[in-house]
Amino acid sequence: MPVETEEFDPTRYLKSDEAIAAYLQDAVASGDPRVVASCLGDVARAKGMTDLARETGLSRESLYRSLSGQGNPELATLMKVIEAMGLQLRFEPKHSDAA
């Protein structure tokens, strides 16, 4: 008897702020901008693309295109999306200078 499977949809698991933050931290750790954009797109879909479009002043189509694995969103777009999602962007050193 064949095993029935369904396509994995990460949006089903992005229900809490903590889950979203961990998901995006892993995306950034990949070092691949396409992964980051795609994962931001997953979060946007989980939160509601229509609401996000309204909050950012960008069209849904533009958001879908920018936040896909093939998109290359401008920094201004990313900043608007991150702010509208209620997230903040932080920077920290990769390695400590302490010996």
Wavefront OBJ file of the C-alpha trace (Angstrom):
o trace
v 0.000 0.000 0.000
v 1.556 3.358 -1.038
v 2.167 5.986 1.593
v 0.072 9.128 1.139
v 1.932 12.394 1.665
v 1.139 16.039 1.251
v 3.388 18.934 0.349
v 5.049 20.599 3.333
v 3.639 24.048 4.074
v 5.651 25.962 6.684
v 2.861 28.496 7.157
v 0.958 25.878 9.164
v 3.665 26.046 11.847
v 4.273 29.803 11.948
v 1.653 30.616 14.560
v 3.693 32.222 17.348
v 6.167 35.096 17.399
v 8.787 32.694 18.759
v 8.279 30.209 15.905
v 8.476 33.006 13.342
v 11.655 34.430 14.885
v 13.353 31.015 14.971
v 12.322 30.301 11.370
v 13.741 33.607 10.149
v 16.923 33.256 12.227
v 17.588 29.931 10.522
v 16.916 31.532 7.140
v 19.420 34.317 7.816
v 21.967 31.781 9.104
v 21.801 30.042 5.723
v 23.562 33.033 4.191
v 21.386 32.740 1.078
v 19.352 35.866 0.272
v 16.865 33.788 -1.740
v 16.167 31.637 1.310
v 15.650 34.729 3.468
v 13.256 36.286 0.933
v 11.351 33.030 0.535
v 11.026 32.527 4.300
v 9.838 36.119 4.733
v 7.250 35.256 2.082
v 6.167 32.220 4.114
v 5.738 34.405 7.189
v 3.841 36.991 5.156
v 1.450 34.294 3.911
v 1.018 32.961 7.453
v 0.177 36.444 8.755
v -1.973 37.397 5.778
v -0.590 38.917 2.598
v -3.542 41.298 2.160
v -3.074 42.848 5.603
v 0.675 43.082 5.051
v 0.151 44.808 1.698
v -2.146 47.345 3.330
v 0.309 48.025 6.175
v 3.335 48.401 3.897
v 1.612 50.319 1.120
v 2.879 47.747 -1.388
v 0.705 45.670 -3.691
v 0.081 42.005 -2.928
v 1.536 41.094 -6.316
v 4.700 43.043 -5.568
v 5.037 41.331 -2.194
v 4.495 37.862 -3.645
v 7.104 38.563 -6.340
v 9.649 40.132 -3.965
v 9.237 37.537 -1.224
v 9.713 34.486 -3.383
v 12.798 32.363 -3.863
v 13.347 34.118 -7.194
v 12.707 37.627 -5.859
v 15.343 40.184 -5.029
v 13.612 42.687 -2.749
v 15.109 46.093 -2.112
v 16.240 46.870 1.401
v 13.445 49.454 1.735
v 10.880 46.749 0.926
v 12.410 44.361 3.455
v 12.402 47.040 6.141
v 8.712 47.816 5.507
v 7.815 44.119 5.604
v 9.811 43.439 8.766
v 8.233 46.435 10.522
v 4.705 45.469 9.413
v 5.259 41.942 10.711
v 6.057 43.349 14.142
v 9.657 42.148 13.943
v 12.955 43.924 14.380
v 16.233 43.462 12.609
v 19.248 43.028 14.875
v 22.938 42.684 14.245
v 25.500 40.988 16.423
v 29.082 39.919 15.834
v 29.631 36.418 14.504
v 32.633 35.884 16.745
v 33.639 37.349 20.065
v 36.826 39.422 20.222
v 37.580 37.940 23.669
v 40.535 35.596 23.697
l 1 2 3 4 5 6 7 8 9 10 11 12 13 14 15 16 17 18 19 20 21 22 23 24 25 26 27 28 29 30 31 32 33 34 35 36 37 38 39 40 41 42 43 44 45 46 47 48 49 50 51 52 53 54 55 56 57 58 59 60 61 62 63 64 65 66 67 68 69 70 71 72 73 74 75 76 77 78 79 80 81 82 83 84 85 86 87 88 89 90 91 92 93 94 95 96 97 98 99
